[in-house]
């Protein structure tokens, strides 16, 4: 599977063998699609008809008042979104009383498991004392910022905002103000939120402005996309941009785009750090998912690197709302100094709900509990057990599927849709069938009692005991047993 590359206090026991994984992903994309046949799909749709009528009714009502019927993309699913009424530890319960293993974990922040009691109790105490927001300074703002610095020393200053998207917006603005340079480089396939300057090259590398509907071309003129893992191309682009305003920031997901969907070779981040230093660009780590999930020191602690800026998302509030932000070097972060009069390199950011007492208290106590319980390592061990079990199932059934993990971030690729290459003449022929097959897998997993992120990504938590993981593996195998090669 992999070679041992230890990281201090890391939840990653072994680093994935990236070249071997890339070879397997190549074979998956160039193998016949192994998908669920029509009779299996009919059985799973019948399960939803019989067992999820309450979700169906609520989804139908939502379509009348909410664009597309959902407020957030994680809720999308075939044949309709499931409406959840309860969350506890490793499980979700829907409005019809069905229970599911929760491998979505709100998109990643709940490393302790969903609705963790000791944190919930602290939040209730806070609400009773002062309510969720006052617009004034609160002690938990300071306590949380200090705690993040303790775990991630590179975060000398921390500015809390409302989301990971806002964190990226602020990081880009700060990098441009601090360096005086104009260009921003991201890696193809990565998602860094939905702000104008980074909706570029999403999901599949090379797609450029494909999803930039409603964004003026000028907003993306200085955004550039590179193929994952290609440091030679990064060096060449940095050289080229030095003659046209220079590069303000290179922003990366440390484990690779889309939480490692395109896994980063272990030495990649160190090479990017060196290139940024050489060209006067700031290195920005997007740790919206990896922050605290891969250990209390995040990905930067694992790799032993010091980014100039770190973007945080929902992890800084342990899954509670209105959470995100940016932190980093003192001299860079000081461009965010508050006040009503901007001058010099002062960068304007804000938000009425930013750093509200509820989010800060939740984050502070969640991080303390994660550290006290060793939650990242326990979640990582669950991810190891799940990945090993999936590998065994895939081998036993002679399927072309690919699975690997970065601790508690587990990837399961069954259709290969995200690894199609735009240069392949069969790209548009293969795209829709493989996308459909992925949606069908997600539906089947749910009907068998397992919620995943779009059928291809799994976040384990401390709540995932061996019993939970084994229960999930049995469910996955029931789906795998029905997969057939398509003509």
C-alpha positions as CSV (number, residue, x, y, z in Angstrom):
1,X,0.0,0.0,0.0
2,X,2.5,2.6,1.1
3,X,5.8,3.5,2.7
4,X,6.2,4.7,6.3
5,X,6.8,8.4,6.4
6,X,6.1,9.5,10.0
7,X,4.7,12.9,10.8
8,X,4.8,14.3,14.4
9,X,1.5,13.5,16.1
10,X,0.0,12.6,12.8
11,X,-3.2,10.6,12.2
12,X,-1.5,9.2,9.0
13,X,0.1,5.9,9.9
14,X,1.4,5.3,6.3
15,X,1.6,7.6,3.4
16,X,-0.1,6.4,0.2
17,X,2.1,5.0,-2.6
18,X,1.1,7.8,-5.0
19,X,2.8,6.4,-8.2
20,X,1.1,3.0,-7.7
21,X,-2.3,4.7,-7.0
22,X,-1.9,6.8,-10.2
23,X,-1.3,3.6,-12.2
24,X,-4.4,2.0,-10.7
25,X,-6.5,5.1,-11.4
26,X,-5.3,5.1,-15.0
27,X,-6.3,1.4,-15.3
28,X,-9.7,2.2,-13.8
29,X,-10.4,5.0,-16.3
30,X,-9.3,2.8,-19.2
31,X,-11.2,-0.3,-18.0
32,X,-14.8,-1.2,-18.8
33,X,-17.1,0.6,-16.4
34,X,-18.1,-1.8,-13.6
35,X,-21.5,-0.4,-12.5
36,X,-24.8,-1.5,-11.0
37,X,-27.1,-3.3,-13.6
38,X,-30.7,-2.1,-14.1
39,X,-32.3,-4.8,-11.9
40,X,-30.0,-3.7,-8.9
41,X,-30.9,-0.1,-9.5
42,X,-34.6,-0.9,-9.6
43,X,-34.3,-2.7,-6.2
44,X,-32.5,0.3,-4.6
45,X,-35.0,2.8,-6.0
46,X,-37.8,0.5,-4.6
47,X,-36.1,0.7,-1.2
48,X,-36.3,4.5,-1.2
49,X,-39.9,4.3,-2.3
50,X,-40.8,2.0,0.6
51,X,-38.6,3.4,3.3
52,X,-37.9,7.1,2.6
53,X,-41.3,8.6,1.9
54,X,-40.9,11.3,4.5
55,X,-37.6,12.4,2.8
56,X,-39.3,12.4,-0.6
57,X,-42.1,14.6,0.6
58,X,-39.8,17.1,2.2
59,X,-37.5,17.2,-0.8
60,X,-40.5,17.8,-3.1
61,X,-41.6,20.7,-0.9
62,X,-38.0,22.1,-0.9
63,X,-38.0,22.2,-4.7
64,X,-40.9,24.7,-4.5
65,X,-38.9,27.2,-2.4
66,X,-35.2,26.4,-2.8
67,X,-33.3,26.5,-6.1
68,X,-32.6,22.9,-7.0
69,X,-34.2,21.7,-3.8
70,X,-31.1,21.9,-1.6
71,X,-29.2,24.6,0.2
72,X,-25.8,22.9,0.1
73,X,-24.4,20.4,-2.4
74,X,-23.5,17.8,0.1
75,X,-27.2,17.0,0.4
76,X,-27.6,16.1,-3.2
77,X,-28.5,12.4,-3.8
78,X,-30.4,10.0,-6.0
79,X,-33.3,9.5,-6.2
80,X,-33.9,12.4,-3.8
81,X,-32.1,14.0,-0.9
82,X,-32.4,12.3,2.5
83,X,-33.8,14.5,5.3
84,X,-31.9,13.9,8.5
85,X,-33.6,14.4,11.9
86,X,-30.9,13.1,14.2
87,X,-27.1,12.8,14.4
88,X,-25.2,11.0,17.1
89,X,-21.6,9.8,17.0
90,X,-21.2,7.4,14.0
91,X,-24.8,7.5,12.9
92,X,-27.5,9.6,11.2
93,X,-31.2,9.1,11.5
94,X,-33.6,10.3,8.8
95,X,-37.2,11.6,9.2
96,X,-38.5,8.1,8.4
97,X,-36.5,6.5,11.2
98,X,-33.8,4.9,9.0
99,X,-30.3,4.8,10.5
100,X,-27.1,5.2,8.5
101,X,-23.4,5.1,9.2
102,X,-22.3,8.7,8.9
103,X,-19.2,8.8,6.7
104,X,-20.0,12.3,5.5
105,X,-19.4,13.9,9.0
106,X,-20.7,17.2,7.8
107,X,-18.0,17.4,5.1
108,X,-15.2,16.6,7.4
109,X,-15.1,18.8,10.6
110,X,-16.6,16.4,13.1
111,X,-13.6,14.3,13.9
112,X,-15.1,13.6,17.4
113,X,-18.2,12.2,15.7
114,X,-21.5,14.0,15.2
115,X,-23.1,16.0,17.9
116,X,-20.4,15.2,20.5
117,X,-21.9,15.6,23.9
118,X,-19.2,17.3,25.9
119,X,-18.9,20.1,23.3
120,X,-22.6,20.4,23.0
121,X,-22.9,21.0,26.7
122,X,-20.3,23.8,26.6
123,X,-22.2,25.4,23.7
124,X,-25.5,25.2,25.7
125,X,-23.7,26.9,28.6
126,X,-22.5,29.7,26.3
127,X,-26.0,30.2,24.8
128,X,-27.5,30.5,28.3
129,X,-24.9,33.0,29.3
130,X,-24.8,35.5,26.4
131,X,-26.5,34.0,23.4
132,X,-24.8,33.3,20.0
133,X,-23.6,36.7,19.0
134,X,-23.1,40.2,20.5
135,X,-20.9,42.0,18.1
136,X,-18.5,42.7,20.9
137,X,-15.2,41.1,22.0
138,X,-15.6,37.7,23.8
139,X,-13.0,35.7,25.7
140,X,-13.5,32.7,23.5
141,X,-12.2,34.6,20.5
142,X,-8.9,35.0,22.2
143,X,-8.9,31.5,23.7
144,X,-9.5,29.9,20.3
145,X,-6.9,32.0,18.5
146,X,-4.3,31.1,21.2
147,X,-5.2,27.4,21.0
148,X,-4.8,27.2,17.2
149,X,-1.4,28.8,17.6
150,X,-0.4,26.3,20.2
151,X,-1.3,23.4,17.8
152,X,0.0,25.2,14.6
153,X,2.8,27.5,15.5
154,X,2.9,28.9,12.0
155,X,-0.5,30.5,12.7
156,X,1.0,33.5,14.6
157,X,-2.2,35.5,14.1
158,X,-5.7,34.2,13.3
159,X,-8.6,36.1,11.8
160,X,-11.9,34.2,12.2
161,X,-14.5,34.5,9.4
162,X,-17.7,32.8,8.4
163,X,-16.5,30.0,6.1
164,X,-13.6,28.5,4.2
165,X,-14.7,30.5,1.1
166,X,-14.3,33.7,3.1
167,X,-10.9,32.4,4.4
168,X,-9.7,32.0,0.8
169,X,-11.0,35.4,-0.2
170,X,-9.1,37.0,2.6
171,X,-5.9,35.0,2.0
172,X,-5.8,36.0,-1.7
173,X,-6.5,39.7,-0.8
174,X,-3.8,39.7,1.9
175,X,-1.2,38.0,-0.4
176,X,-1.8,40.6,-3.1
177,X,-1.6,43.5,-0.6
178,X,1.5,42.2,1.2
179,X,3.5,41.2,-1.8
180,X,2.3,43.8,-4.2
181,X,2.0,41.0,-6.8
182,X,-1.0,40.2,-8.9
183,X,-1.2,36.6,-9.9
184,X,-2.6,33.6,-8.0
185,X,-1.8,30.0,-8.9
186,X,-4.0,27.0,-7.9
187,X,-3.9,23.3,-8.7
188,X,-6.4,21.9,-11.2
189,X,-9.3,20.0,-9.7
190,X,-9.0,21.8,-6.3
191,X,-12.0,23.5,-4.7
192,X,-11.2,26.6,-2.7
193,X,-14.7,27.9,-2.2
194,X,-16.9,29.8,-4.6
195,X,-15.4,33.3,-4.6
196,X,-14.9,34.8,-8.0
197,X,-11.1,34.5,-8.2
198,X,-10.9,30.8,-7.6
199,X,-13.9,29.3,-9.4
200,X,-11.4,27.9,-12.0
201,X,-10.4,24.4,-12.9
202,X,-12.8,22.8,-10.5
203,X,-13.2,19.0,-10.0
204,X,-11.5,17.9,-13.2
205,X,-8.1,19.5,-14.0
206,X,-7.9,21.6,-17.1
207,X,-11.6,22.7,-17.1
208,X,-10.6,26.4,-16.5
209,X,-13.7,28.6,-16.5
210,X,-16.2,25.8,-17.3
211,X,-18.1,26.5,-14.0
212,X,-17.5,30.2,-13.8
213,X,-21.0,31.2,-14.9
214,X,-21.8,34.7,-13.8
215,X,-18.2,35.7,-13.1
216,X,-16.7,38.5,-15.2
217,X,-13.7,37.3,-17.2
218,X,-11.6,40.0,-15.6
219,X,-12.0,38.4,-12.2
220,X,-10.1,35.4,-13.4
221,X,-7.5,37.1,-15.6
222,X,-4.8,36.6,-13.0
223,X,-5.8,33.1,-11.8
224,X,-3.8,30.2,-13.2
225,X,-4.3,26.4,-13.0
226,X,-1.6,23.8,-13.1
227,X,-1.8,20.0,-13.3
228,X,-1.6,18.2,-9.9
229,X,1.9,17.3,-8.8
230,X,3.7,19.1,-11.6
231,X,6.5,21.1,-10.0
232,X,8.3,21.7,-13.3
233,X,5.2,23.4,-14.7
234,X,4.9,25.5,-11.5
235,X,8.5,26.6,-11.8
236,X,8.0,27.6,-15.4
237,X,4.8,29.5,-14.7
238,X,6.4,31.4,-11.8
239,X,9.2,32.5,-14.1
240,X,6.8,33.6,-16.7
241,X,4.5,35.5,-14.3
242,X,7.5,37.3,-12.8
243,X,7.5,39.5,-15.9
244,X,3.8,40.3,-15.6
245,X,3.1,41.6,-12.1
246,X,4.5,38.6,-10.2
247,X,2.8,35.9,-8.2
248,X,1.1,36.8,-4.9
249,X,0.2,33.3,-3.8
250,X,0.3,29.6,-4.6
251,X,-2.6,27.9,-2.9
252,X,-2.6,24.2,-2.4
253,X,-4.5,21.5,-0.6
254,X,-1.6,19.7,1.0
255,X,-2.7,16.2,0.4
256,X,-3.8,17.0,-3.2
257,X,-6.9,18.6,-4.8
258,X,-10.3,17.6,-3.5
259,X,-8.9,16.2,-0.3
260,X,-6.4,14.0,-2.1
261,X,-8.7,12.9,-4.9
262,X,-5.6,13.7,-7.0
263,X,-3.0,12.6,-4.3
264,X,0.1,14.7,-3.8
265,X,3.5,12.9,-3.8
266,X,5.0,13.3,-0.4
267,X,7.8,15.7,-1.5
268,X,5.5,17.9,-3.5
269,X,4.7,20.5,-0.8
270,X,8.3,20.9,0.1
271,X,9.1,21.6,-3.6
272,X,6.3,24.2,-3.8
273,X,7.6,25.8,-0.6
274,X,11.0,26.2,-2.2
275,X,9.6,27.6,-5.4
276,X,7.5,30.2,-3.6
277,X,10.5,31.3,-1.6
278,X,12.6,31.6,-4.8
279,X,9.9,33.8,-6.5
280,X,8.6,35.9,-3.6
281,X,5.2,34.3,-3.6
282,X,3.3,33.3,-0.5
283,X,2.5,29.7,0.1
284,X,-1.1,29.2,1.2
285,X,-2.2,25.9,2.6
286,X,-6.0,25.2,2.3
287,X,-6.5,23.2,5.5
288,X,-10.3,23.4,5.4
289,X,-10.4,19.6,5.6
290,X,-7.0,18.6,6.8
291,X,-6.7,21.1,9.6
292,X,-6.9,19.0,12.9
293,X,-8.2,16.0,11.0
294,X,-4.7,14.8,10.1
295,X,-3.5,15.6,13.6
296,X,-3.7,18.6,15.8
297,X,-0.9,20.2,13.8
298,X,-2.8,19.7,10.5
299,X,-1.2,18.8,7.3
300,X,1.6,21.3,7.9
301,X,2.5,19.5,11.1
302,X,2.6,16.2,9.2
303,X,4.7,17.5,6.4
304,X,6.9,19.6,8.7
305,X,6.4,22.7,6.6
306,X,5.6,26.3,7.4
307,X,3.1,27.9,5.1
308,X,2.8,31.7,5.0
309,X,-1.0,31.5,5.3
310,X,-3.4,28.8,6.3
311,X,-7.0,28.7,5.4
312,X,-9.5,27.1,7.8
313,X,-13.1,26.2,7.4
314,X,-15.7,24.5,9.5
315,X,-13.0,22.6,11.4
316,X,-12.3,25.6,13.6
317,X,-15.8,25.3,15.2
318,X,-15.9,21.5,15.3
319,X,-18.8,21.4,12.9
320,X,-20.8,24.2,14.5
321,X,-21.9,27.0,12.1
322,X,-20.3,30.3,10.9
323,X,-16.7,29.0,11.0
324,X,-13.7,29.6,8.9
325,X,-10.8,32.0,8.7
326,X,-7.2,32.6,7.8
327,X,-4.0,32.6,9.9
328,X,-0.3,32.8,9.4
329,X,2.8,34.9,9.6
330,X,2.5,37.9,11.9
331,X,3.7,40.4,9.3
332,X,1.4,39.1,6.6
333,X,-1.6,38.8,9.0
334,X,-1.2,42.4,10.2
335,X,-2.7,43.7,7.0
336,X,-6.0,42.6,8.5
337,X,-5.7,45.0,11.5
338,X,-9.2,46.2,12.3
339,X,-10.5,49.7,12.2
340,X,-12.7,52.0,10.2
341,X,-10.0,53.8,8.4
342,X,-8.0,51.9,5.8
343,X,-4.6,53.1,4.9
344,X,-1.4,51.7,3.3
345,X,-1.5,47.9,3.2
346,X,-4.6,47.6,5.3
347,X,-7.0,44.9,4.0
348,X,-10.7,45.3,4.6
349,X,-12.5,42.1,5.8
350,X,-15.4,41.7,8.2
351,X,-18.7,40.0,9.0
352,X,-21.3,40.5,11.7
353,X,-21.2,36.8,12.7
354,X,-17.4,36.4,12.3
355,X,-15.9,35.1,15.5
356,X,-19.2,34.9,17.2
357,X,-19.2,33.5,20.8
358,X,-21.1,30.3,19.8
359,X,-18.6,29.3,17.1
360,X,-15.5,30.3,19.1
361,X,-16.7,28.4,22.2
362,X,-17.6,25.3,20.1
363,X,-14.2,25.4,18.3
364,X,-12.2,25.9,21.5
365,X,-13.8,23.0,23.3
366,X,-13.9,20.7,20.2
367,X,-10.1,21.2,19.8
368,X,-9.5,20.6,23.4
369,X,-11.5,17.4,23.3
370,X,-9.8,16.2,20.1
371,X,-6.4,16.7,21.7
372,X,-7.5,15.1,25.0
373,X,-9.1,12.0,23.4
374,X,-6.6,11.6,20.6
375,X,-9.5,11.8,18.2
376,X,-7.4,12.4,15.0
377,X,-5.4,9.2,15.6
378,X,-8.5,7.2,16.4
379,X,-10.3,8.5,13.3
380,X,-7.2,7.7,11.3
381,X,-7.0,4.1,12.6
382,X,-10.7,3.7,11.6
383,X,-9.8,5.0,8.1
384,X,-6.9,2.5,7.9
385,X,-9.2,-0.4,8.9
386,X,-11.9,0.7,6.4
387,X,-9.4,1.2,3.5
388,X,-7.8,-2.2,4.2
389,X,-11.2,-3.8,4.2
390,X,-12.3,-2.1,1.0
391,X,-9.0,-3.2,-0.7
392,X,-9.7,-6.8,0.3
393,X,-13.3,-6.7,-1.0
394,X,-12.1,-5.1,-4.3
395,X,-9.4,-7.8,-4.7
396,X,-11.8,-10.7,-3.8
397,X,-14.3,-9.6,-6.4
398,X,-11.8,-8.7,-9.0
399,X,-13.0,-5.2,-9.5
400,X,-11.0,-2.3,-11.0
401,X,-11.9,0.0,-8.1
402,X,-9.3,2.1,-6.3
403,X,-9.1,2.9,-2.6
404,X,-6.5,4.7,-0.5
405,X,-6.5,7.0,2.5
406,X,-4.8,9.8,4.2
407,X,-5.7,8.7,7.7
408,X,-9.3,9.5,8.2
409,X,-9.8,10.8,4.7
410,X,-10.7,7.7,2.7
411,X,-11.1,7.6,-1.1
412,X,-13.1,5.1,-3.0
413,X,-13.1,5.4,-6.8
414,X,-15.5,3.1,-8.6
415,X,-16.2,5.0,-11.9
416,X,-13.1,7.1,-12.4
417,X,-15.1,10.1,-13.6
418,X,-12.9,12.6,-11.8
419,X,-9.8,11.1,-13.4
420,X,-10.9,11.4,-17.0
421,X,-8.5,13.5,-19.1
422,X,-9.8,16.4,-21.2
423,X,-7.3,15.5,-23.9
424,X,-8.7,12.0,-24.3
425,X,-10.9,11.9,-27.4
426,X,-13.4,9.7,-25.5
427,X,-13.8,12.2,-22.7
428,X,-17.3,13.4,-23.5
429,X,-18.4,9.9,-24.4
430,X,-17.3,8.6,-21.1
431,X,-18.2,11.5,-18.9
432,X,-22.0,11.1,-18.4
433,X,-22.0,7.2,-18.0
434,X,-19.3,7.4,-15.4
435,X,-20.9,10.3,-13.6
436,X,-24.2,8.4,-13.6
437,X,-22.5,5.3,-12.3
438,X,-21.0,7.2,-9.4
439,X,-24.5,8.6,-8.4
440,X,-25.9,5.1,-8.6
441,X,-23.2,3.9,-6.2
442,X,-23.9,6.6,-3.8
443,X,-27.6,5.8,-3.8
444,X,-26.9,2.1,-3.3
445,X,-24.5,2.7,-0.4
446,X,-27.2,4.9,1.3
447,X,-29.9,2.2,0.8
448,X,-27.5,-0.3,2.4
449,X,-27.1,2.1,5.3
450,X,-23.9,4.1,4.6
451,X,-23.8,7.8,3.8
452,X,-20.7,8.9,1.8
453,X,-19.7,12.1,0.1
454,X,-21.0,11.6,-3.4
455,X,-20.1,7.9,-3.3
456,X,-16.4,8.5,-3.5
457,X,-15.1,10.1,-0.4
458,X,-15.4,8.9,3.2
459,X,-14.6,10.8,6.4
460,X,-14.1,8.6,9.5
461,X,-14.3,9.8,13.0
462,X,-13.4,8.8,16.5
463,X,-16.9,7.3,16.8
464,X,-16.1,4.7,14.1
465,X,-15.3,1.7,16.2
466,X,-14.2,-1.6,14.7
467,X,-17.8,-2.8,14.9
468,X,-19.0,0.3,12.9
469,X,-16.3,-0.2,10.3
470,X,-17.1,-3.9,9.9
471,X,-20.8,-3.1,9.6
472,X,-19.9,-0.6,6.8
473,X,-17.7,-3.1,5.0
474,X,-20.5,-5.6,4.9
475,X,-22.7,-2.9,3.3
476,X,-20.1,-2.0,0.7
477,X,-19.7,-5.7,-0.2
478,X,-23.4,-6.1,-0.7
479,X,-23.2,-3.4,-3.3
480,X,-19.9,-4.6,-4.9
481,X,-21.4,-8.1,-5.3
482,X,-23.9,-6.7,-7.8
483,X,-21.5,-4.6,-9.9
484,X,-21.1,-5.8,-13.5
485,X,-18.8,-4.8,-16.4
486,X,-20.8,-2.7,-18.9
487,X,-20.6,-3.4,-22.5
